[in-house]
């Protein structure tokens, strides 16, 4: 490594970005997984008073 290359600021070097990229990709993947779980697989009401939770379908008493 030359003297000129060692005096570069940290953001212009390759190694910090390689080290940051792994955890950054994991955080993005986790955020996407949470969004998918919350928005796509929410338990919804089938009819008035009937609720499906997973494979179980039950009638809610009022």
PDBQT receptor file of N, H, CA, C and O in Angstrom, charges set to zero:
ATOM      1  N   UNK A   1       0.850  -1.170   0.000  1.00  0.00    +0.000 N 
ATOM      2  CA  UNK A   1       0.000   0.000   0.000  1.00  0.00    +0.000 C 
ATOM      3  C   UNK A   1       0.898   1.236   0.000  1.00  0.00    +0.000 C 
ATOM      4  O   UNK A   1       1.830   1.333   0.798  1.00  0.00    +0.000 OA
ATOM      5  N   UNK A   2       0.622   2.142  -0.864  1.00  0.00    +0.000 N 
ATOM      6  H   UNK A   2      -0.135   2.063  -1.512  1.00  0.00    +0.000 HD
ATOM      7  CA  UNK A   2       1.455   3.337  -0.971  1.00  0.00    +0.000 C 
ATOM      8  C   UNK A   2       1.061   4.359   0.094  1.00  0.00    +0.000 C 
ATOM      9  O   UNK A   2       0.009   4.260   0.725  1.00  0.00    +0.000 OA
ATOM     10  N   UNK A   3       1.916   5.313   0.264  1.00  0.00    +0.000 N 
ATOM     11  H   UNK A   3       2.770   5.394  -0.249  1.00  0.00    +0.000 HD
ATOM     12  CA  UNK A   3       1.659   6.383   1.234  1.00  0.00    +0.000 C 
ATOM     13  C   UNK A   3       0.407   7.171   0.849  1.00  0.00    +0.000 C 
ATOM     14  O   UNK A   3      -0.374   7.563   1.716  1.00  0.00    +0.000 OA
ATOM     15  N   UNK A   4       0.221   7.399  -0.432  1.00  0.00    +0.000 N 
ATOM     16  H   UNK A   4       0.856   7.081  -1.137  1.00  0.00    +0.000 HD
ATOM     17  CA  UNK A   4      -0.924   8.159  -0.925  1.00  0.00    +0.000 C 
ATOM     18  C   UNK A   4      -2.235   7.427  -0.614  1.00  0.00    +0.000 C 
ATOM     19  O   UNK A   4      -3.216   8.063  -0.228  1.00  0.00    +0.000 OA
ATOM     20  N   UNK A   5      -2.263   6.107  -0.778  1.00  0.00    +0.000 N 
ATOM     21  H   UNK A   5      -1.466   5.590  -1.091  1.00  0.00    +0.000 HD
ATOM     22  CA  UNK A   5      -3.480   5.323  -0.553  1.00  0.00    +0.000 C 
ATOM     23  C   UNK A   5      -3.828   5.245   0.936  1.00  0.00    +0.000 C 
ATOM     24  O   UNK A   5      -5.007   5.206   1.288  1.00  0.00    +0.000 OA
ATOM     25  N   UNK A   6      -2.835   5.220   1.800  1.00  0.00    +0.000 N 
ATOM     26  H   UNK A   6      -1.878   5.252   1.514  1.00  0.00    +0.000 HD
ATOM     27  CA  UNK A   6      -3.103   5.113   3.235  1.00  0.00    +0.000 C 
ATOM     28  C   UNK A   6      -3.617   6.419   3.829  1.00  0.00    +0.000 C 
ATOM     29  O   UNK A   6      -4.159   6.416   4.934  1.00  0.00    +0.000 OA
ATOM     30  N   UNK A   7      -3.461   7.519   3.131  1.00  0.00    +0.000 N 
ATOM     31  H   UNK A   7      -3.020   7.522   2.234  1.00  0.00    +0.000 HD
ATOM     32  CA  UNK A   7      -3.927   8.801   3.638  1.00  0.00    +0.000 C 
ATOM     33  C   UNK A   7      -5.324   9.172   3.144  1.00  0.00    +0.000 C 
ATOM     34  O   UNK A   7      -5.792  10.282   3.396  1.00  0.00    +0.000 OA
ATOM     35  N   UNK A   8      -5.990   8.264   2.449  1.00  0.00    +0.000 N 
ATOM     36  H   UNK A   8      -5.611   7.362   2.244  1.00  0.00    +0.000 HD
ATOM     37  CA  UNK A   8      -7.347   8.560   1.988  1.00  0.00    +0.000 C 
ATOM     38  C   UNK A   8      -8.305   8.587   3.175  1.00  0.00    +0.000 C 
ATOM     39  O   UNK A   8      -8.088   7.877   4.157  1.00  0.00    +0.000 OA
ATOM     40  N   UNK A   9      -9.354   9.389   3.099  1.00  0.00    +0.000 N 
ATOM     41  H   UNK A   9      -9.530   9.966   2.301  1.00  0.00    +0.000 HD
ATOM     42  CA  UNK A   9     -10.377   9.332   4.145  1.00  0.00    +0.000 C 
ATOM     43  C   UNK A   9     -11.043   7.948   4.153  1.00  0.00    +0.000 C 
ATOM     44  O   UNK A   9     -10.966   7.221   3.163  1.00  0.00    +0.000 OA
ATOM     45  N   UNK A  10     -11.688   7.587   5.254  1.00  0.00    +0.000 N 
ATOM     46  H   UNK A  10     -11.750   8.177   6.058  1.00  0.00    +0.000 HD
ATOM     47  CA  UNK A  10     -12.236   6.237   5.384  1.00  0.00    +0.000 C 
ATOM     48  C   UNK A  10     -13.317   5.947   4.352  1.00  0.00    +0.000 C 
ATOM     49  O   UNK A  10     -13.450   4.803   3.918  1.00  0.00    +0.000 OA
ATOM     50  N   UNK A  11     -14.088   6.943   3.949  1.00  0.00    +0.000 N 
ATOM     51  H   UNK A  11     -13.980   7.873   4.302  1.00  0.00    +0.000 HD
ATOM     52  CA  UNK A  11     -15.197   6.688   3.026  1.00  0.00    +0.000 C 
ATOM     53  C   UNK A  11     -14.724   6.457   1.589  1.00  0.00    +0.000 C 
ATOM     54  O   UNK A  11     -15.506   6.023   0.742  1.00  0.00    +0.000 OA
ATOM     55  N   UNK A  12     -13.468   6.742   1.314  1.00  0.00    +0.000 N 
ATOM     56  H   UNK A  12     -12.834   7.095   2.001  1.00  0.00    +0.000 HD
ATOM     57  CA  UNK A  12     -12.917   6.503  -0.016  1.00  0.00    +0.000 C 
ATOM     58  C   UNK A  12     -12.162   5.177  -0.098  1.00  0.00    +0.000 C 
ATOM     59  O   UNK A  12     -11.633   4.834  -1.156  1.00  0.00    +0.000 OA
ATOM     60  N   UNK A  13     -12.107   4.443   0.985  1.00  0.00    +0.000 N 
ATOM     61  H   UNK A  13     -12.537   4.722   1.844  1.00  0.00    +0.000 HD
ATOM     62  CA  UNK A  13     -11.439   3.151   1.002  1.00  0.00    +0.000 C 
ATOM     63  C   UNK A  13     -12.473   2.042   0.815  1.00  0.00    +0.000 C 
ATOM     64  O   UNK A  13     -13.657   2.251   1.080  1.00  0.00    +0.000 OA
ATOM     65  N   UNK A  14     -12.044   0.885   0.368  1.00  0.00    +0.000 N 
ATOM     66  H   UNK A  14     -11.083   0.716   0.153  1.00  0.00    +0.000 HD
ATOM     67  CA  UNK A  14     -12.935  -0.227   0.062  1.00  0.00    +0.000 C 
ATOM     68  C   UNK A  14     -13.363  -1.012   1.296  1.00  0.00    +0.000 C 
ATOM     69  O   UNK A  14     -14.530  -1.390   1.399  1.00  0.00    +0.000 OA
ATOM     70  N   UNK A  15     -12.462  -1.266   2.226  1.00  0.00    +0.000 N 
ATOM     71  H   UNK A  15     -11.514  -0.959   2.142  1.00  0.00    +0.000 HD
ATOM     72  CA  UNK A  15     -12.731  -2.167   3.347  1.00  0.00    +0.000 C 
ATOM     73  C   UNK A  15     -13.876  -1.727   4.238  1.00  0.00    +0.000 C 
ATOM     74  O   UNK A  15     -14.677  -2.582   4.617  1.00  0.00    +0.000 OA
ATOM     75  N   UNK A  16     -14.016  -0.464   4.603  1.00  0.00    +0.000 N 
ATOM     76  H   UNK A  16     -13.365   0.231   4.295  1.00  0.00    +0.000 HD
ATOM     77  CA  UNK A  16     -15.163  -0.106   5.450  1.00  0.00    +0.000 C 
ATOM     78  C   UNK A  16     -16.508  -0.412   4.779  1.00  0.00    +0.000 C 
ATOM     79  O   UNK A  16     -17.452  -0.833   5.448  1.00  0.00    +0.000 OA
ATOM     80  N   UNK A  17     -16.597  -0.205   3.473  1.00  0.00    +0.000 N 
ATOM     81  H   UNK A  17     -15.830   0.136   2.930  1.00  0.00    +0.000 HD
ATOM     82  CA  UNK A  17     -17.845  -0.464   2.768  1.00  0.00    +0.000 C 
ATOM     83  C   UNK A  17     -18.141  -1.961   2.680  1.00  0.00    +0.000 C 
ATOM     84  O   UNK A  17     -19.303  -2.365   2.742  1.00  0.00    +0.000 OA
ATOM     85  N   UNK A  18     -17.104  -2.786   2.537  1.00  0.00    +0.000 N 
ATOM     86  H   UNK A  18     -16.161  -2.459   2.487  1.00  0.00    +0.000 HD
ATOM     87  CA  UNK A  18     -17.312  -4.230   2.537  1.00  0.00    +0.000 C 
ATOM     88  C   UNK A  18     -17.782  -4.713   3.910  1.00  0.00    +0.000 C 
ATOM     89  O   UNK A  18     -18.628  -5.603   4.000  1.00  0.00    +0.000 OA
ATOM     90  N   UNK A  19     -17.241  -4.136   4.966  1.00  0.00    +0.000 N 
ATOM     91  H   UNK A  19     -16.553  -3.413   4.893  1.00  0.00    +0.000 HD
ATOM     92  CA  UNK A  19     -17.643  -4.521   6.316  1.00  0.00    +0.000 C 
ATOM     93  C   UNK A  19     -19.040  -4.031   6.664  1.00  0.00    +0.000 C 
ATOM     94  O   UNK A  19     -19.768  -4.715   7.384  1.00  0.00    +0.000 OA
ATOM     95  N   UNK A  20     -19.427  -2.873   6.174  1.00  0.00    +0.000 N 
ATOM     96  H   UNK A  20     -18.836  -2.317   5.590  1.00  0.00    +0.000 HD
ATOM     97  CA  UNK A  20     -20.749  -2.317   6.451  1.00  0.00    +0.000 C 
ATOM     98  C   UNK A  20     -21.828  -3.017   5.630  1.00  0.00    +0.000 C 
ATOM     99  O   UNK A  20     -22.973  -3.097   6.074  1.00  0.00    +0.000 OA
ATOM    100  N   UNK A  21     -21.497  -3.520   4.455  1.00  0.00    +0.000 N 
ATOM    101  H   UNK A  21     -20.566  -3.455   4.094  1.00  0.00    +0.000 HD
ATOM    102  CA  UNK A  21     -22.504  -4.068   3.547  1.00  0.00    +0.000 C 
ATOM    103  C   UNK A  21     -23.219  -5.299   4.108  1.00  0.00    +0.000 C 
ATOM    104  O   UNK A  21     -24.418  -5.453   3.879  1.00  0.00    +0.000 OA
ATOM    105  N   UNK A  22     -22.531  -6.172   4.827  1.00  0.00    +0.000 N 
ATOM    106  H   UNK A  22     -21.556  -6.047   5.013  1.00  0.00    +0.000 HD
ATOM    107  CA  UNK A  22     -23.169  -7.373   5.381  1.00  0.00    +0.000 C 
ATOM    108  C   UNK A  22     -24.294  -7.051   6.348  1.00  0.00    +0.000 C 
ATOM    109  O   UNK A  22     -25.426  -7.482   6.129  1.00  0.00    +0.000 OA
ATOM    110  N   UNK A  23     -24.017  -6.301   7.418  1.00  0.00    +0.000 N 
ATOM    111  H   UNK A  23     -23.098  -5.950   7.596  1.00  0.00    +0.000 HD
ATOM    112  CA  UNK A  23     -25.094  -5.933   8.340  1.00  0.00    +0.000 C 
ATOM    113  C   UNK A  23     -26.176  -5.070   7.693  1.00  0.00    +0.000 C 
ATOM    114  O   UNK A  23     -27.348  -5.172   8.058  1.00  0.00    +0.000 OA
ATOM    115  N   UNK A  24     -25.796  -4.224   6.739  1.00  0.00    +0.000 N 
ATOM    116  H   UNK A  24     -24.845  -4.141   6.442  1.00  0.00    +0.000 HD
ATOM    117  CA  UNK A  24     -26.794  -3.376   6.076  1.00  0.00    +0.000 C 
ATOM    118  C   UNK A  24     -27.776  -4.226   5.267  1.00  0.00    +0.000 C 
ATOM    119  O   UNK A  24     -28.977  -3.959   5.279  1.00  0.00    +0.000 OA
ATOM    120  N   UNK A  25     -27.278  -5.239   4.570  1.00  0.00    +0.000 N 
ATOM    121  H   UNK A  25     -26.302  -5.456   4.561  1.00  0.00    +0.000 HD
ATOM    122  CA  UNK A  25     -28.149  -6.133   3.807  1.00  0.00    +0.000 C 
ATOM    123  C   UNK A  25     -29.057  -6.912   4.744  1.00  0.00    +0.000 C 
ATOM    124  O   UNK A  25     -30.224  -7.139   4.424  1.00  0.00    +0.000 OA
ATOM    125  N   UNK A  26     -28.538  -7.328   5.902  1.00  0.00    +0.000 N 
ATOM    126  H   UNK A  26     -27.590  -7.143   6.162  1.00  0.00    +0.000 HD
ATOM    127  CA  UNK A  26     -29.352  -8.053   6.883  1.00  0.00    +0.000 C 
ATOM    128  C   UNK A  26     -30.478  -7.176   7.433  1.00  0.00    +0.000 C 
ATOM    129  O   UNK A  26     -31.597  -7.654   7.620  1.00  0.00    +0.000 OA
ATOM    130  N   UNK A  27     -30.194  -5.907   7.691  1.00  0.00    +0.000 N 
ATOM    131  H   UNK A  27     -29.285  -5.519   7.539  1.00  0.00    +0.000 HD
ATOM    132  CA  UNK A  27     -31.222  -4.984   8.199  1.00  0.00    +0.000 C 
ATOM    133  C   UNK A  27     -32.296  -4.761   7.141  1.00  0.00    +0.000 C 
ATOM    134  O   UNK A  27     -33.482  -4.743   7.468  1.00  0.00    +0.000 OA
ATOM    135  N   UNK A  28     -31.909  -4.595   5.901  1.00  0.00    +0.000 N 
ATOM    136  H   UNK A  28     -30.945  -4.610   5.636  1.00  0.00    +0.000 HD
ATOM    137  CA  UNK A  28     -32.884  -4.397   4.821  1.00  0.00    +0.000 C 
ATOM    138  C   UNK A  28     -33.746  -5.650   4.653  1.00  0.00    +0.000 C 
ATOM    139  O   UNK A  28     -34.962  -5.548   4.495  1.00  0.00    +0.000 OA
ATOM    140  N   UNK A  29     -33.124  -6.824   4.684  1.00  0.00    +0.000 N 
ATOM    141  H   UNK A  29     -32.136  -6.907   4.812  1.00  0.00    +0.000 HD
ATOM    142  CA  UNK A  29     -33.884  -8.074   4.577  1.00  0.00    +0.000 C 
ATOM    143  C   UNK A  29     -34.855  -8.259   5.727  1.00  0.00    +0.000 C 
ATOM    144  O   UNK A  29     -35.975  -8.729   5.522  1.00  0.00    +0.000 OA
ATOM    145  N   UNK A  30     -34.446  -7.899   6.931  1.00  0.00    +0.000 N 
ATOM    146  H   UNK A  30     -33.536  -7.518   7.098  1.00  0.00    +0.000 HD
ATOM    147  CA  UNK A  30     -35.324  -7.992   8.094  1.00  0.00    +0.000 C 
ATOM    148  C   UNK A  30     -36.516  -7.044   7.960  1.00  0.00    +0.000 C 
ATOM    149  O   UNK A  30     -37.645  -7.419   8.276  1.00  0.00    +0.000 OA
ATOM    150  N   UNK A  31     -36.271  -5.837   7.502  1.00  0.00    +0.000 N 
ATOM    151  H   UNK A  31     -35.354  -5.533   7.245  1.00  0.00    +0.000 HD
ATOM    152  CA  UNK A  31     -37.355  -4.868   7.317  1.00  0.00    +0.000 C 
ATOM    153  C   UNK A  31     -38.351  -5.361   6.265  1.00  0.00    +0.000 C 
ATOM    154  O   UNK A  31     -39.560  -5.214   6.445  1.00  0.00    +0.000 OA
ATOM    155  N   UNK A  32     -37.861  -5.938   5.178  1.00  0.00    +0.000 N 
ATOM    156  H   UNK A  32     -36.879  -6.057   5.032  1.00  0.00    +0.000 HD
ATOM    157  CA  UNK A  32     -38.748  -6.473   4.146  1.00  0.00    +0.000 C 
ATOM    158  C   UNK A  32     -39.557  -7.640   4.689  1.00  0.00    +0.000 C 
ATOM    159  O   UNK A  32     -40.747  -7.744   4.395  1.00  0.00    +0.000 OA
ATOM    160  N   UNK A  33     -38.943  -8.520   5.473  1.00  0.00    +0.000 N 
ATOM    161  H   UNK A  33     -37.976  -8.435   5.712  1.00  0.00    +0.000 HD
ATOM    162  CA  UNK A  33     -39.643  -9.658   6.054  1.00  0.00    +0.000 C 
ATOM    163  C   UNK A  33     -40.729  -9.201   7.012  1.00  0.00    +0.000 C 
ATOM    164  O   UNK A  33     -41.833  -9.745   6.989  1.00  0.00    +0.000 OA
ATOM    165  N   UNK A  34     -40.445  -8.220   7.848  1.00  0.00    +0.000 N 
ATOM    166  H   UNK A  34     -39.548  -7.778   7.866  1.00  0.00    +0.000 HD
ATOM    167  CA  UNK A  34     -41.460  -7.692   8.778  1.00  0.00    +0.000 C 
ATOM    168  C   UNK A  34     -42.601  -7.062   7.999  1.00  0.00    +0.000 C 
ATOM    169  O   UNK A  34     -43.764  -7.261   8.350  1.00  0.00    +0.000 OA
ATOM    170  N   UNK A  35     -42.301  -6.315   6.964  1.00  0.00    +0.000 N 
ATOM    171  H   UNK A  35     -41.356  -6.153   6.679  1.00  0.00    +0.000 HD
ATOM    172  CA  UNK A  35     -43.357  -5.689   6.162  1.00  0.00    +0.000 C 
ATOM    173  C   UNK A  35     -44.242  -6.749   5.507  1.00  0.00    +0.000 C 
ATOM    174  O   UNK A  35     -45.468  -6.629   5.522  1.00  0.00    +0.000 OA
ATOM    175  N   UNK A  36     -43.631  -7.781   4.937  1.00  0.00    +0.000 N 
ATOM    176  H   UNK A  36     -42.636  -7.879   4.925  1.00  0.00    +0.000 HD
ATOM    177  CA  UNK A  36     -44.399  -8.857   4.305  1.00  0.00    +0.000 C 
ATOM    178  C   UNK A  36     -45.277  -9.580   5.316  1.00  0.00    +0.000 C 
ATOM    179  O   UNK A  36     -46.441  -9.860   5.032  1.00  0.00    +0.000 OA
ATOM    180  N   UNK A  37     -44.741  -9.884   6.482  1.00  0.00    +0.000 N 
ATOM    181  H   UNK A  37     -43.795  -9.657   6.713  1.00  0.00    +0.000 HD
ATOM    182  CA  UNK A  37     -45.503 -10.595   7.509  1.00  0.00    +0.000 C 
ATOM    183  C   UNK A  37     -46.664  -9.752   8.000  1.00  0.00    +0.000 C 
ATOM    184  O   UNK A  37     -47.741 -10.286   8.268  1.00  0.00    +0.000 OA
ATOM    185  N   UNK A  38     -46.473  -8.478   8.122  1.00  0.00    +0.000 N 
ATOM    186  H   UNK A  38     -45.598  -8.045   7.905  1.00  0.00    +0.000 HD
ATOM    187  CA  UNK A  38     -47.524  -7.603   8.640  1.00  0.00    +0.000 C 
ATOM    188  C   UNK A  38     -48.611  -7.338   7.597  1.00  0.00    +0.000 C 
ATOM    189  O   UNK A  38     -49.795  -7.341   7.934  1.00  0.00    +0.000 OA
ATOM    190  N   UNK A  39     -48.236  -7.113   6.354  1.00  0.00    +0.000 N 
ATOM    191  H   UNK A  39     -47.274  -7.111   6.080  1.00  0.00    +0.000 HD
ATOM    192  CA  UNK A  39     -49.209  -6.702   5.337  1.00  0.00    +0.000 C 
ATOM    193  C   UNK A  39     -49.842  -7.847   4.549  1.00  0.00    +0.000 C 
ATOM    194  O   UNK A  39     -51.004  -7.741   4.159  1.00  0.00    +0.000 OA
ATOM    195  N   UNK A  40     -49.125  -8.920   4.308  1.00  0.00    +0.000 N 
ATOM    196  H   UNK A  40     -48.181  -9.006   4.626  1.00  0.00    +0.000 HD
ATOM    197  CA  UNK A  40     -49.651  -9.964   3.438  1.00  0.00    +0.000 C 
ATOM    198  C   UNK A  40     -50.360 -11.081   4.182  1.00  0.00    +0.000 C 
ATOM    199  O   UNK A  40     -51.238 -11.731   3.614  1.00  0.00    +0.000 OA
ATOM    200  N   UNK A  41     -50.010 -11.318   5.420  1.00  0.00    +0.000 N 
ATOM    201  H   UNK A  41     -49.297 -10.790   5.882  1.00  0.00    +0.000 HD
ATOM    202  CA  UNK A  41     -50.561 -12.471   6.119  1.00  0.00    +0.000 C 
ATOM    203  C   UNK A  41     -51.369 -12.082   7.348  1.00  0.00    +0.000 C 
ATOM    204  O   UNK A  41     -51.405 -12.830   8.325  1.00  0.00    +0.000 OA
ATOM    205  N   UNK A  42     -52.005 -10.947   7.313  1.00  0.00    +0.000 N 
ATOM    206  H   UNK A  42     -51.976 -10.339   6.519  1.00  0.00    +0.000 HD
ATOM    207  CA  UNK A  42     -52.822 -10.508   8.436  1.00  0.00    +0.000 C 
ATOM    208  C   UNK A  42     -54.108 -11.328   8.487  1.00  0.00    +0.000 C 
ATOM    209  O   UNK A  42     -54.676 -11.662   7.448  1.00  0.00    +0.000 OA
ATOM    210  N   UNK A  43     -54.567 -11.652   9.704  1.00  0.00    +0.000 N 
ATOM    211  H   UNK A  43     -54.105 -11.380  10.548  1.00  0.00    +0.000 HD
ATOM    212  CA  UNK A  43     -55.827 -12.365   9.866  1.00  0.00    +0.000 C 
ATOM    213  C   UNK A  43     -56.969 -11.398   9.581  1.00  0.00    +0.000 C 
ATOM    214  O   UNK A  43     -57.041 -10.318  10.167  1.00  0.00    +0.000 OA
ATOM    215  N   UNK A  44     -57.855 -11.791   8.684  1.00  0.00    +0.000 N 
ATOM    216  H   UNK A  44     -57.797 -12.668   8.208  1.00  0.00    +0.000 HD
ATOM    217  CA  UNK A  44     -58.949 -10.918   8.282  1.00  0.00    +0.000 C 
ATOM    218  C   UNK A  44     -60.286 -11.586   8.595  1.00  0.00    +0.000 C 
ATOM    219  O   UNK A  44     -60.362 -12.806   8.741  1.00  0.00    +0.000 OA
ATOM    220  N   UNK A  45     -61.322 -10.786   8.695  1.00  0.00    +0.000 N 
ATOM    221  H   UNK A  45     -61.260  -9.795   8.576  1.00  0.00    +0.000 HD
ATOM    222  CA  UNK A  45     -62.662 -11.288   8.946  1.00  0.00    +0.000 C 
ATOM    223  C   UNK A  45     -63.247 -11.832   7.644  1.00  0.00    +0.000 C 
ATOM    224  O   UNK A  45     -63.246 -11.143   6.624  1.00  0.00    +0.000 OA
ATOM    225  N   UNK A  46     -63.752 -13.082   7.680  1.00  0.00    +0.000 N 
ATOM    226  H   UNK A  46     -63.753 -13.642   8.508  1.00  0.00    +0.000 HD
ATOM    227  CA  UNK A  46     -64.334 -13.692   6.494  1.00  0.00    +0.000 C 
ATOM    228  C   UNK A  46     -65.763 -13.195   6.271  1.00  0.00    +0.000 C 
ATOM    229  O   UNK A  46     -66.108 -12.743   5.179  1.00  0.00    +0.000 OA
ATOM    230  N   UNK A  47     -66.572 -13.281   7.294  1.00  0.00    +0.000 N 
ATOM    231  H   UNK A  47     -66.292 -13.649   8.181  1.00  0.00    +0.000 HD
ATOM    232  CA  UNK A  47     -67.946 -12.792   7.281  1.00  0.00    +0.000 C 
ATOM    233  C   UNK A  47     -68.196 -12.135   8.631  1.00  0.00    +0.000 C 
ATOM    234  O   UNK A  47     -67.333 -12.154   9.510  1.00  0.00    +0.000 OA
ATOM    235  N   UNK A  48     -69.358 -11.563   8.788  1.00  0.00    +0.000 N 
ATOM    236  H   UNK A  48     -70.059 -11.548   8.075  1.00  0.00    +0.000 HD
ATOM    237  CA  UNK A  48     -69.701 -10.921  10.059  1.00  0.00    +0.000 C 
ATOM    238  C   UNK A  48     -69.648 -11.951  11.193  1.00  0.00    +0.000 C 
ATOM    239  O   UNK A  48     -70.421 -12.909  11.203  1.00  0.00    +0.000 OA
ATOM    240  N   UNK A  49     -68.740 -11.750  12.138  1.00  0.00    +0.000 N 
ATOM    241  H   UNK A  49     -68.112 -10.972  12.130  1.00  0.00    +0.000 HD
ATOM    242  CA  UNK A  49     -68.648 -12.622  13.301  1.00  0.00    +0.000 C 
ATOM    243  C   UNK A  49     -67.802 -13.863  13.111  1.00  0.00    +0.000 C 
ATOM    244  O   UNK A  49     -67.684 -14.654  14.047  1.00  0.00    +0.000 OA
ATOM    245  N   UNK A  50     -67.205 -14.077  11.942  1.00  0.00    +0.000 N 
ATOM    246  H   UNK A  50     -67.301 -13.435  11.181  1.00  0.00    +0.000 HD
ATOM    247  CA  UNK A  50     -66.359 -15.249  11.702  1.00  0.00    +0.000 C 
ATOM    248  C   UNK A  50     -64.933 -14.763  11.438  1.00  0.00    +0.000 C 
ATOM    249  O   UNK A  50     -64.705 -13.879  10.612  1.00  0.00    +0.000 OA
ATOM    250  N   UNK A  51     -63.990 -15.354  12.150  1.00  0.00    +0.000 N 
ATOM    251  H   UNK A  51     -64.175 -16.072  12.821  1.00  0.00    +0.000 HD
ATOM    252  CA  UNK A  51     -62.595 -14.927  12.055  1.00  0.00    +0.000 C 
ATOM    253  C   UNK A  51     -61.729 -16.141  11.767  1.00  0.00    +0.000 C 
ATOM    254  O   UNK A  51     -61.918 -17.196  12.372  1.00  0.00    +0.000 OA
ATOM    255  N   UNK A  52     -60.781 -16.004  10.848  1.00  0.00    +0.000 N 
ATOM    256  H   UNK A  52     -60.628 -15.147  10.356  1.00  0.00    +0.000 HD
ATOM    257  CA  UNK A  52     -59.825 -17.063  10.545  1.00  0.00    +0.000 C 
ATOM    258  C   UNK A  52     -58.483 -16.667  11.141  1.00  0.00    +0.000 C 
ATOM    259  O   UNK A  52     -57.955 -15.598  10.835  1.00  0.00    +0.000 OA
ATOM    260  N   UNK A  53     -57.928 -17.532  11.996  1.00  0.00    +0.000 N 
ATOM    261  H   UNK A  53     -58.358 -18.400  12.244  1.00  0.00    +0.000 HD
ATOM    262  CA  UNK A  53     -56.621 -17.314  12.584  1.00  0.00    +0.000 C 
ATOM    263  C   UNK A  53     -55.774 -18.529  12.246  1.00  0.00    +0.000 C 
ATOM    264  O   UNK A  53     -55.905 -19.577  12.878  1.00  0.00    +0.000 OA
ATOM    265  N   UNK A  54     -54.912 -18.394  11.261  1.00  0.00    +0.000 N 
ATOM    266  H   UNK A  54     -54.805 -17.542  10.748  1.00  0.00    +0.000 HD
ATOM    267  CA  UNK A  54     -54.127 -19.527  10.785  1.00  0.00    +0.000 C 
ATOM    268  C   UNK A  54     -55.034 -20.499  10.058  1.00  0.00    +0.000 C 
ATOM    269  O   UNK A  54     -55.728 -20.108   9.119  1.00  0.00    +0.000 OA
ATOM    270  N   UNK A  55     -55.045 -21.777  10.479  1.00  0.00    +0.000 N 
ATOM    271  H   UNK A  55     -54.481 -22.095  11.242  1.00  0.00    +0.000 HD
ATOM    272  CA  UNK A  55     -55.925 -22.770   9.873  1.00  0.00    +0.000 C 
ATOM    273  C   UNK A  55     -57.248 -22.875  10.613  1.00  0.00    +0.000 C 
ATOM    274  O   UNK A  55     -58.161 -23.560  10.150  1.00  0.00    +0.000 OA
ATOM    275  N   UNK A  56     -57.366 -22.216  11.741  1.00  0.00    +0.000 N 
ATOM    276  H   UNK A  56     -56.625 -21.660  12.117  1.00  0.00    +0.000 HD
ATOM    277  CA  UNK A  56     -58.550 -22.306  12.592  1.00  0.00    +0.000 C 
ATOM    278  C   UNK A  56     -59.560 -21.221  12.204  1.00  0.00    +0.000 C 
ATOM    279  O   UNK A  56     -59.217 -20.043  12.111  1.00  0.00    +0.000 OA
ATOM    280  N   UNK A  57     -60.810 -21.639  11.981  1.00  0.00    +0.000 N 
ATOM    281  H   UNK A  57     -61.089 -22.597  12.056  1.00  0.00    +0.000 HD
ATOM    282  CA  UNK A  57     -61.896 -20.700  11.680  1.00  0.00    +0.000 C 
ATOM    283  C   UNK A  57     -62.886 -20.797  12.819  1.00  0.00    +0.000 C 
ATOM    284  O   UNK A  57     -63.363 -21.886  13.140  1.00  0.00    +0.000 OA
ATOM    285  N   UNK A  58     -63.200 -19.662  13.435  1.00  0.00    +0.000 N 
ATOM    286  H   UNK A  58     -62.813 -18.778  13.174  1.00  0.00    +0.000 HD
ATOM    287  CA  UNK A  58     -64.112 -19.675  14.582  1.00  0.00    +0.000 C 
ATOM    288  C   UNK A  58     -65.091 -18.525  14.506  1.00  0.00    +0.000 C 
ATOM    289  O   UNK A  58     -64.839 -17.508  13.859  1.00  0.00    +0.000 OA
ATOM    290  N   UNK A  59     -66.215 -18.707  15.183  1.00  0.00    +0.000 N 
ATOM    291  H   UNK A  59     -66.420 -19.532  15.708  1.00  0.00    +0.000 HD
ATOM    292  CA  UNK A  59     -67.237 -17.678  15.234  1.00  0.00    +0.000 C 
ATOM    293  C   UNK A  59     -67.044 -16.880  16.514  1.00  0.00    +0.000 C 
ATOM    294  O   UNK A  59     -66.914 -17.442  17.602  1.00  0.00    +0.000 OA
ATOM    295  N   UNK A  60     -67.028 -15.570  16.367  1.00  0.00    +0.000 N 
ATOM    296  H   UNK A  60     -67.134 -15.113  15.484  1.00  0.00    +0.000 HD
ATOM    297  CA  UNK A  60     -66.816 -14.694  17.509  1.00  0.00    +0.000 C 
ATOM    298  C   UNK A  60     -68.180 -14.341  18.084  1.00  0.00    +0.000 C 
ATOM    299  O   UNK A  60     -69.059 -13.859  17.369  1.00  0.00    +0.000 OA
ATOM    300  N   UNK A  61     -68.353 -14.584  19.385  1.00  0.00    +0.000 N 
ATOM    301  H   UNK A  61     -67.640 -14.976  19.966  1.00  0.00    +0.000 HD
ATOM    302  CA  UNK A  61     -69.631 -14.250  20.020  1.00  0.00    +0.000 C 
ATOM    303  C   UNK A  61     -69.645 -12.770  20.380  1.00  0.00    +0.000 C 
ATOM    304  O   UNK A  61     -68.621 -12.192  20.745  1.00  0.00    +0.000 OA
ATOM    305  N   UNK A  62     -70.810 -12.178  20.272  1.00  0.00    +0.000 N 
ATOM    306  H   UNK A  62     -71.642 -12.647  19.975  1.00  0.00    +0.000 HD
ATOM    307  CA  UNK A  62     -70.931 -10.747  20.564  1.00  0.00    +0.000 C 
ATOM    308  C   UNK A  62     -71.636 -10.523  21.873  1.00  0.00    +0.000 C 
ATOM    309  O   UNK A  62     -71.828  -9.379  22.283  1.00  0.00    +0.000 OA
TER     310      UNK A  62
